[in-house]
Amino acid sequence: MFARAPTQTDRIIGQRVRLARKRMKFSQTTLGNAVGVTYPQIQKYETGSDRIGAARLYQVARATGQPITFFFDDDTSHGDTSDVYDALVTDPRVEKLLVAVAKVENERLIDDLVRIAETFAGTRETEQAADHKAVGAKHA
């Protein structure tokens, strides 16, 4: 008998486990201790490489103070955080970036970093194009 491979749903539930853990400011070890597994197992749940059983998911929900529906709902904004914030919190690269930027003491450098990120994201071009159109419309 072969074990079924994790599905996209397993990965989404894993992302929600990570989000719930981060909201509580728990380490993987802390959550693992609370639900009776090791931190590598929590890591596997969060990445979706291992499926999480219903009983264990219930324990995670209780430990993180989330309703069980949090792990299945399309709406992950339970509470006052936005969907964008939730998506960012689940990305370890964003966490590394925020930690690095927090260490920068020069405000101008931080502003420059924001402009660079906006440029890479394409938002600066969009804003500049909109500003250019608005200026052109005033002179027409």
Protein Blocks (a to p, Z undefined) as FASTA:
>chain_A
ZZddddfklmmmmmmmmmmmmmnopafklmmmmnopafklmmmmmnopaccdfklmmmmm
mmnopafklmmmmblkgcjbdfklmmmmmpmklmmmmmmmmmpmblklmmmmmmmmmmmn
ommmmmmmmmmmmmmmmmZZ
